[in-house]
């Protein structure tokens, strides 16, 4: 969609106001195209609004009646043109779709057309790939080095997606293949590409067909149209198609490693027009909804998820090396416990019972420690029915680990060792991780470059002393879970203009104070330690002050990354803490816990001194891969539904499909 934006000289009266509206709508269109894409209904509505506003602009009162009529006619033409421009992409897609379906029908839907000598239809069941594109480069990059050199005694097969094509003449055509998926040879790369040269002298030549026939293993498929003429083959293959190539390794006259095609096999037809090759796919909304399209067009984005895979593998290996056992615990729970969060609720038909998607695996993992599994961990999905923002997604990945006979000091050292080692693995032995993400326009988000230093030891901030320093007052003597302390801490928050969301109870108000005063100090890796016990119902009391807990949260870039504590293993005190939580829940705190009798029963059988640890994997990947939004490290993040569904075809495309 092309939008013309007119800039007018300032004029008095209604015209000046109208032109100000036009400028505002122009900015709105630009923002919508970046965030939601040109095909979004809201974007189209803004474009239509622009057309209507432009019709209202006058040139002044001196025009004659005939001039005004001519001008009105011209405006009608412009409005019609704007409407046509808004729909042109859809109409072009419909025509493109119909032409691709015609190609499929010509090749044969299930097999080659009856009576044909060809061996495959439009969708072959198999193509014998000798090597990935990266392996091809690795293998032949040193064997063929001279310009124009071609190994015409060697036939190699590769496959990939066509991302560009061009022709020099009717007898010489070029394609570029890309391959983003891994392969068994372990050499595939997100950016692996290879040039295909299709020359009339090589295409379906007798020598090449003889070499293909002499190959061991499955035969290379042959398709109608693609084996008849080189021009027909080039016309049938479009950008976005997945093709198999059988050809000779060689080097082009310009020195580029290439494969000289003897046969091209269309393996899967791309029925949709891909975004412009130069501009790519910029809309964050569309990239998140159609991750497959994001990977096709923005091939370097795959690297983020390859890095995510390395991060998860490193965490798993780290715990395996410490002799931990990886386990799996239920996702459907009868009671939402293990954390303070609002759960998703569902219903089990067979049991006729309300169930909850787990918000944390903590209680199950501690039951395993009770049973004698002294070192356990789990990497898995958690579900919290809460907000969506730059660092929160309702469905997220965490790693939780429980280590018998250890305390939170041991887990601090373990955390430092893990993250320092991970940084070194990803960044060539350096503990320093650059973090300078950009927005959709490619502009840096941080005003100044940031570099996280994961080298141990990390800074420690102890909650009560640091809050006393920030508030300028000493905390009262006595317990922190009394109405008097609640009134005092609320008064302190108001005095310092701290945002405190209701319901106001001690844990929530203290959390607001920590977020206001302490978290902004945590750009570099930092431990916030020794929270008041009232904030940590599952943590053990501090050995130096029973009003506190032996707990720490580790922050990076002012965001929580790790939460850990010495576990509360006293069943009677744990029951008291659950009762307090239930009281908060009754007071309107829907994130508070309930009394979990099953877990209390397990504790009554004896939980050894244990340290528990939880890590937000998605946030860790964000910071390790230079991403500002959690959407960029989740393959399919939570999104608001669209009018037609996430991947529904545009109306014109659907109409074209029906006609085809």
C-alpha positions in Angstrom: 0.0 0.0 0.0 1.4 3.4 -1.0 0.3 6.4 1.0 0.9 9.9 -0.3 1.2 12.5 2.5 0.7 16.1 1.5 2.4 18.9 3.5 0.5 22.2 3.4 1.5 25.8 4.1 0.0 27.1 7.3 -3.4 28.9 6.7 -5.9 30.5 8.9 -9.4 29.2 9.6 -10.9 25.8 9.0 -8.3 24.7 6.3 -5.4 25.0 8.8 -7.3 22.8 11.3 -8.1 20.3 8.5 -4.5 20.1 7.4 -3.4 19.6 11.0 -5.8 16.6 11.1 -4.3 15.3 7.8 -0.8 15.5 9.4 -2.0 13.6 12.5 -3.6 10.9 10.4 -0.4 10.6 8.3 1.6 9.9 11.5 -1.0 7.4 12.6 -0.8 5.5 9.3 3.0 5.4 9.6 2.8 4.0 13.1 0.2 1.5 12.3 2.1 0.2 9.3 5.1 -0.4 11.5 3.2 -2.0 14.4 0.4 -3.9 12.6 1.2 -4.0 8.9 -0.4 -2.5 5.9 -3.1 -5.2 5.6 -4.4 -4.6 9.2 -8.1 -3.4 9.2 -7.1 -0.4 11.4 -4.4 0.6 9.0 -6.9 0.5 6.0 -9.4 2.5 8.0 -6.8 5.2 8.6 -5.9 5.3 4.9 -9.6 5.7 4.0 -9.9 8.5 6.6 -6.9 10.2 4.9 -8.7 10.0 1.6 -11.8 11.6 3.0 -9.9 14.4 4.7 -8.0 15.2 1.5 -11.3 15.6 -0.4 -12.3 18.4 2.1 -9.3 20.6 1.4 -10.1 23.7 -0.6 -7.9 26.0 -2.7 -9.6 29.2 -1.6 -12.8 31.1 -2.5 -11.6 32.6 -5.8 -12.3 29.4 -7.9 -15.0 29.5 -10.5 -17.9 27.1 -10.5 -16.4 25.2 -13.5 -13.0 25.0 -11.7 -14.7 23.7 -8.5 -16.5 21.0 -10.6 -13.3 20.0 -12.3 -11.6 19.9 -9.0 -14.4 17.8 -7.4 -14.1 15.3 -10.3 -10.4 15.1 -9.8 -10.8 14.4 -6.1 -13.2 11.6 -6.9 -10.6 10.1 -9.1 -8.0 10.4 -6.4 -10.3 8.8 -3.8 -11.0 5.9 -6.2 -7.3 5.6 -6.8 -6.6 5.5 -3.1 -9.1 2.8 -2.6 -7.6 0.8 -5.4 -4.2 1.2 -3.9 -5.4 -0.1 -0.6 -6.8 -3.2 -2.2 -4.1 -3.7 -4.8 -2.1 -6.1 -2.6 -5.1 -8.3 -2.0 -6.0 -8.4 -5.7 -2.4 -9.1 -6.7 -2.3 -11.9 -4.1 -5.5 -13.4 -5.6 -4.1 -13.4 -9.1 -0.7 -14.8 -7.9 -2.5 -17.5 -5.9 -4.5 -18.6 -9.0 -1.4 -18.7 -11.2 0.4 -20.9 -8.6 -2.6 -23.3 -8.3 -2.6 -23.5 -12.1 1.1 -24.6 -12.0 0.3 -27.2 -9.4 -2.6 -28.6 -11.5 -0.3 -28.7 -14.6 2.3 -30.7 -12.6 -0.4 -33.0 -11.1 -1.8 -32.8 -7.6 -1.1 -36.4 -6.5 1.2 -37.7 -9.2 2.4 -36.9 -12.7 -0.4 -36.5 -15.3 -1.8 -39.7 -16.7 0.2 -40.9 -19.7 3.2 -38.7 -18.8 6.7 -40.1 -18.7 7.5 -38.0 -15.7 7.9 -39.6 -12.3 6.5 -37.0 -9.8 3.6 -34.6 -9.4 3.6 -31.1 -7.8 4.5 -32.5 -4.3 7.1 -35.3 -4.5 7.2 -37.6 -1.5 11.0 -37.5 -1.2 14.0 -35.9 -2.6 17.5 -37.4 -2.0 19.6 -34.6 -0.5 23.3 -35.3 -0.4 24.3 -32.4 1.8 23.1 -29.1 3.4 24.0 -25.8 1.7 26.6 -25.2 4.5 28.1 -28.6 3.9 28.3 -28.0 0.2 30.2 -24.8 0.8 32.5 -26.6 3.3 33.1 -29.5 0.9 33.6 -27.7 -2.4 34.9 -24.3 -1.3 38.4 -25.6 -1.4 38.0 -28.0 -4.3 36.8 -25.5 -6.9 38.5 -22.2 -6.6 39.1 -20.8 -10.1 36.5 -18.6 -11.9 34.5 -20.6 -14.4 35.7 -24.0 -13.0 32.9 -26.7 -13.0 33.2 -30.3 -11.9 31.0 -31.9 -14.6 31.9 -35.4 -13.6 30.2 -34.9 -10.2 26.5 -34.7 -9.5 25.4 -33.4 -6.1 21.9 -32.8 -4.8 20.9 -30.0 -2.4 17.6 -28.4 -1.4 16.4 -25.1 -0.1 14.0 -22.2 -0.4 14.3 -19.8 -3.4 14.7 -16.2 -2.0 15.7 -14.5 -5.2 15.9 -15.2 -9.0 17.0 -13.4 -12.1 17.7 -14.0 -15.8 20.5 -12.8 -18.0 19.0 -14.2 -21.1 16.6 -17.0 -22.2 19.5 -19.5 -21.8 21.0 -18.3 -18.6 19.1 -18.0 -15.3 20.1 -17.6 -11.6 18.5 -18.5 -8.3 19.6 -18.1 -4.7 18.7 -20.7 -2.2 18.6 -20.4 1.6 18.4 -23.1 4.2 17.5 -22.3 7.7 16.9 -25.7 9.3 19.4 -27.9 10.9 20.6 -31.1 9.3 22.1 -34.4 10.3 25.6 -33.3 9.2 25.5 -30.6 11.9 26.8 -27.8 9.6 23.6 -26.0 8.7 23.4 -22.3 9.5 20.6 -19.8 9.7 22.3 -17.8 6.9 23.5 -20.7 4.7 22.9 -19.7 1.0 24.0 -21.0 -2.4 23.7 -19.6 -5.9 22.1 -21.8 -8.5 23.2 -21.3 -12.2 20.8 -22.8 -14.8 22.5 -22.9 -18.2 20.8 -24.3 -21.3 23.9 -26.5 -22.1 23.7 -28.2 -18.7 19.9 -28.3 -18.2 18.7 -32.0 -18.6 21.8 -32.8 -20.7 22.5 -36.4 -21.5 25.8 -36.5 -19.5 24.0 -35.1 -16.5 21.1 -37.5 -16.8 23.6 -40.4 -17.1 25.3 -39.4 -13.9 21.9 -39.1 -12.1 20.9 -42.5 -13.3 24.1 -44.1 -12.0 23.6 -42.8 -8.5 22.8 -45.3 -5.7 19.7 -44.8 -3.7 16.4 -43.2 -4.6 16.0 -41.7 -8.0 15.8 -38.0 -8.5 12.2 -37.1 -9.4 11.3 -35.6 -12.8 8.4 -33.2 -13.3 6.5 -32.0 -16.3 7.3 -28.4 -17.3 10.4 -28.3 -15.1 12.3 -30.8 -17.3 11.0 -29.8 -20.7 12.7 -26.4 -21.3 14.9 -24.2 -19.2 12.6 -21.3 -19.9 9.5 -23.3 -18.6 11.5 -24.3 -15.6 12.5 -20.8 -14.7 8.9 -19.5 -15.2 7.4 -22.3 -13.0 9.7 -21.6 -10.0 8.9 -18.5 -8.0 10.4 -16.7 -5.0 9.5 -18.6 -1.8 9.3 -22.1 -3.5 11.2 -25.0 -2.0 13.2 -26.7 -4.6 15.7 -29.6 -5.0 18.7 -29.1 -7.3 20.8 -31.8 -8.9 23.9 -30.3 -10.5 27.6 -29.8 -10.8 29.7 -28.0 -8.2 31.5 -25.0 -9.7 32.5 -21.4 -9.5 30.8 -18.6 -11.5 32.7 -16.3 -13.8 32.5 -13.7 -11.0 34.1 -16.1 -8.4 31.0 -17.2 -6.5 30.7 -20.8 -5.4 27.6 -22.2 -7.2 25.8 -25.3 -8.3 25.2 -25.6 -12.0 21.7 -27.1 -12.3 21.1 -30.2 -14.4 17.6 -30.7 -12.9 15.3 -28.5 -10.8 12.5 -30.2 -8.8 9.7 -28.2 -7.3 9.2 -29.8 -3.9 6.7 -27.4 -2.3 5.0 -24.4 -3.9 4.7 -21.1 -2.1 1.2 -19.9 -2.9 1.6 -16.6 -1.0 3.5 -13.5 -2.2 6.4 -12.9 0.1 7.1 -9.4 1.5 9.3 -7.1 -0.5 12.9 -8.4 -0.6 14.5 -5.0 0.1 12.3 -3.9 3.1 11.6 -7.4 4.5 9.0 -7.9 7.2 9.1 -5.0 9.6 5.7 -5.3 11.5 6.3 -6.6 15.0 2.7 -7.8 15.1 3.0 -9.8 11.9 6.4 -11.2 12.7 5.1 -12.6 16.0 1.9 -13.9 14.5 3.5 -15.5 11.4 6.9 -16.6 12.8 7.4 -18.9 9.8 7.2 -15.8 7.5 9.5 -13.9 9.8 12.1 -16.7 9.4 11.7 -16.9 5.6 12.2 -13.2 5.1 14.4 -12.2 8.0 16.7 -15.2 8.0 19.0 -13.8 10.7 16.2 -13.8 13.2 16.6 -17.6 13.4 19.9 -17.0 15.1 18.1 -15.8 18.3 16.3 -19.1 18.6 19.5 -21.1 17.8 21.1 -19.2 20.7 18.1 -19.9 22.9 18.6 -23.6 22.2 22.2 -23.3 23.3 21.2 -21.5 26.5 18.7 -24.3 27.4 21.3 -27.0 26.6 23.9 -25.2 28.7 21.5 -25.0 31.7 20.6 -28.7 31.4 24.3 -29.7 31.1 25.2 -27.5 34.1 22.8 -29.3 36.4 23.6 -32.7 34.9 27.3 -32.1 35.7 26.3 -31.4 39.3 24.6 -34.8 39.4 21.0 -33.4 39.4 18.2 -35.5 38.0 15.9 -33.9 35.5 12.2 -34.7 36.3 8.7 -33.8 35.0 5.9 -32.7 37.2 2.2 -32.2 36.5 1.0 -29.1 34.5 -2.6 -29.6 35.5 -3.0 -29.1 39.3 -5.9 -29.3 41.7 -4.4 -26.4 43.6 -2.4 -23.5 42.3 0.7 -23.3 44.5 4.4 -22.7 44.6 4.3 -19.0 43.8 2.2 -15.9 44.3 0.4 -15.4 41.0 -3.0 -15.5 39.4 -3.6 -18.9 37.7 -5.4 -20.0 34.6 -8.5 -22.1 35.5 -9.9 -25.0 33.5 -12.2 -28.0 34.1 -11.5 -31.7 34.0 -14.6 -33.4 32.5 -13.9 -36.9 33.7 -13.3 -35.9 37.3 -15.9 -33.1 37.1 -13.4 -30.9 38.9 -11.9 -27.4 38.6 -8.2 -27.6 37.7 -5.4 -25.0 37.4 -2.6 -24.7 35.0 0.6 -24.7 37.1 2.1 -21.4 38.1 5.3 -23.1 39.4 6.5 -26.8 39.9 8.0 -26.0 43.4 5.8 -28.0 45.7 6.0 -31.2 43.6 9.8 -30.9 43.3 10.1 -30.5 47.1 7.9 -33.6 47.5 10.5 -35.5 45.5 13.3 -34.3 47.9 11.2 -35.6 50.8 11.1 -38.9 49.0 14.9 -39.0 48.8 15.8 -37.4 45.4 18.3 -35.0 46.9 19.1 -33.1 43.6 16.3 -32.5 41.1 15.5 -29.9 38.5 12.9 -29.2 35.9 12.8 -27.1 32.7 9.3 -26.4 31.6 6.4 -24.1 30.9 4.6 -22.2 33.6 1.2 -20.3 33.2 0.2 -17.1 34.9 -3.0 -15.3 34.1 -1.4 -11.9 34.3 -0.3 -9.0 32.1 1.6 -8.9 28.8 4.4 -6.5 28.4 8.1 -6.3 27.3 9.2 -8.9 29.8 6.0 -10.8 30.7 4.1 -13.5 28.7 1.3 -15.5 30.3 3.1 -18.7 29.2 6.8 -18.8 29.9 9.7 -21.2 30.5 11.4 -21.6 33.8 14.1 -23.8 35.3 13.6 -24.8 39.0 16.2 -26.8 41.0 16.2 -28.2 44.6 19.4 -29.2 46.3 19.3 -31.0 49.7 21.7 -30.0 52.5 22.5 -26.6 50.9 21.3 -23.1 51.7 20.8 -19.8 49.8 24.4 -18.8 50.1 25.4 -21.9 48.1 22.8 -21.0 45.5 24.2 -17.5 45.1 27.6 -19.0 44.3 26.0 -21.5 42.0 24.1 -18.7 40.1 27.3 -16.7 39.7 29.1 -19.8 38.3 26.3 -20.7 35.9 25.9 -17.2 34.4 29.6 -16.5 34.2 30.1 -19.8 32.4 27.1 -19.2 30.0 28.4 -15.7 29.0 31.8 -17.2 28.3 30.3 -19.9 26.2 28.2 -17.6 24.1 30.8 -14.7 23.8 34.1 -16.5 23.1 35.4 -16.6 26.7 34.3 -13.1 27.7 32.1 -12.4 30.8 30.9 -9.2 29.2 27.7 -9.3 27.2 26.8 -6.3 25.0 23.1 -5.2 25.3 22.1 -2.6 22.8 18.7 -3.7 21.3 17.0 -1.6 18.6 13.4 -0.8 17.9 11.4 -1.6 14.7 13.1 1.3 12.9 16.5 0.0 13.8 17.2 2.8 16.3 19.0 2.0 19.6 16.6 1.8 22.6 19.2 2.5 25.2 20.4 6.2 25.2 24.0 4.9 25.9 25.6 1.5 25.1 25.1 -1.1 27.9 27.4 -4.0 28.7 26.5 -6.6 31.3 29.4 -8.0 33.2 28.6 -11.5 34.5 32.0 -12.1 36.2 31.6 -13.0 39.9 31.1 -11.8 42.5 27.8 -9.8 42.1 26.7 -6.8 44.1 24.3 -7.5 47.0 21.5 -5.3 48.3 19.9 -6.3 51.6 16.2 -5.3 51.6 15.6 -3.7 55.0 18.9 -1.7 55.3 18.6 -0.4 51.8 14.9 0.6 52.2 15.8 2.4 55.5 18.5 4.3 53.6 16.1 5.3 50.8 13.2 6.2 53.1 15.4 8.0 55.6 13.9 6.2 58.6 14.5 3.0 60.6 12.0 0.1 60.4 9.9 -0.3 63.6 10.9 -2.9 66.1 8.7 -5.9 66.2 6.9 -8.1 63.7 6.4 -7.0 60.1 3.0 -8.7 59.7 0.9 -6.5 62.0 -1.8 -3.9 61.1 0.4 -1.3 62.7 3.4 -2.0 60.5 1.1 -2.1 57.4 -0.2 1.4 58.3 3.3 2.6 58.8 4.7 1.2 55.6 1.8 2.6 53.5 2.4 6.0 55.1 6.1 5.8 54.0 5.1 4.9 50.5 2.7 7.8 50.2 5.3 10.2 51.5 7.7 9.2 48.7 5.1 9.0 46.0 5.5 5.3 45.5 2.8 3.6 43.3 1.1 1.0 45.5 -1.6 -1.0 43.7 -4.5 -2.4 45.9 -5.2 -4.5 47.7 -2.8 -3.0 50.3 -1.2 -5.8 52.4 2.3 -5.9 53.7 3.8 -8.1 51.0 2.4 -6.1 48.2 3.4 -2.7 49.7 7.0 -3.9 50.4 7.2 -5.2 46.9 6.2 -1.8 45.6 8.9 -0.1 47.7 11.6 -2.6 46.5 10.5 -1.9 42.9 10.7 1.8 43.4 14.0 2.1 45.3 16.1 -1.0 44.8 15.4 -2.4 41.4 16.6 0.7 39.6 20.1 0.1 41.1 20.2 -3.3 39.4 21.3 -2.8 35.8 24.4 -5.0 36.3 23.8 -8.5 37.8 22.8 -7.8 41.5 21.4 -9.9 44.3 18.5 -8.4 46.4 18.7 -10.4 49.6 17.0 -11.1 53.0 13.4 -10.1 52.3 11.0 -9.8 55.2 9.5 -13.2 55.9 6.0 -11.9 55.3 6.9 -11.6 51.6 8.2 -15.2 51.3 5.7 -17.8 52.7 7.8 -20.8 51.4 11.2 -19.5 52.6 13.0 -20.3 55.8 13.4 -17.7 58.5 16.8 -15.9 58.6 19.2 -17.4 61.1 20.2 -13.9 62.3 16.7 -12.3 62.4 13.6 -14.5 62.3 11.6 -11.5 60.9 13.5 -11.9 57.7 13.9 -14.8 55.3 17.0 -16.4 53.7 16.0 -15.4 50.2 17.5 -13.6 47.2 16.3 -12.3 43.9 18.9 -11.8 41.2 18.3 -8.8 38.8 19.8 -7.9 35.5 18.8 -4.7 33.6 16.4 -4.0 36.5 14.4 -7.2 35.8 14.2 -10.2 38.0 16.0 -13.2 36.6 16.4 -15.6 39.6 14.4 -16.2 42.8 15.9 -18.5 45.4 15.8 -19.3 49.1 16.6 -21.7 51.9 13.4 -23.8 51.9 11.0 -23.7 54.9 10.9 -27.3 56.1 9.0 -26.8 59.4 5.5 -28.1 58.7 3.8 -26.3 61.6 5.3 -22.9 60.6 4.5 -23.6 56.9 0.9 -24.2 57.8 0.8 -20.8 59.6 2.3 -19.1 56.5 -0.3 -20.7 54.3 -3.1 -19.5 56.6 -1.7 -15.9 56.4 -1.7 -16.3 52.6 -5.3 -17.5 52.6 -6.3 -14.5 54.7 -4.7 -12.2 52.1 -6.6 -14.0 49.3 -9.9 -13.5 51.2 -9.0 -9.8 51.4 -8.9 -9.6 47.6 -5.3 -10.6 46.8 -5.9 -13.1 44.0 -2.2 -13.8 43.7 -1.9 -15.2 47.3 -1.6 -18.9 48.0 -4.1 -21.3 49.5 -3.5 -23.9 52.2 -2.1 -27.0 50.4 -2.8 -30.0 52.6 -1.1 -32.4 50.2 2.2 -30.5 50.4 1.9 -30.1 54.2 1.4 -33.9 54.5 4.6 -34.4 52.6 6.5 -31.9 54.8 5.3 -33.9 57.9 7.3 -36.8 56.6 10.5 -34.8 56.8 12.1 -32.4 54.3 15.9 -32.2 54.8 17.5 -28.7 54.9 17.1 -27.7 51.2 17.9 -24.8 48.9 15.4 -24.0 46.1 16.2 -22.0 43.0 14.1 -20.7 40.0 15.3 -19.0 36.8 13.3 -17.2 34.1 14.7 -18.7 30.9 13.0 -16.3 28.5 14.4 -13.2 30.2 17.9 -14.8 30.3 17.7 -15.4 26.6 16.6 -11.8 26.0 19.7 -10.4 27.8 22.1 -12.9 26.2 20.8 -12.2 22.7 20.4 -8.4 22.7 16.6 -8.4 22.6 14.4 -5.8 24.3 11.1 -7.7 24.1 10.2 -11.2 25.3 8.3 -11.6 22.1 11.6 -11.7 20.2 12.7 -14.8 22.1 9.4 -16.7 22.1 8.6 -18.5 18.9 4.8 -18.0 19.3 4.1 -15.3 21.9 0.6 -14.6 23.3 -1.2 -12.2 20.9 -4.6 -10.5 20.8 -6.9 -12.3 18.3 -7.4 -10.7 14.9 -10.8 -10.3 13.2 -10.2 -13.2 10.9 -7.8 -15.3 13.0 -4.1 -15.2 13.2 -3.3 -16.8 9.8 -6.5 -16.4 7.9 -6.0 -15.4 4.2 -7.0 -12.0 3.0 -10.5 -11.9 1.5 -9.2 -11.5 -2.0 -6.8 -14.3 -1.6 -9.4 -16.6 -0.2 -11.7 -15.7 -3.1 -8.9 -16.4 -5.6 -8.3 -19.8 -3.9 -12.0 -20.7 -4.2 -12.1 -19.8 -7.9 -8.9 -21.7 -8.5 
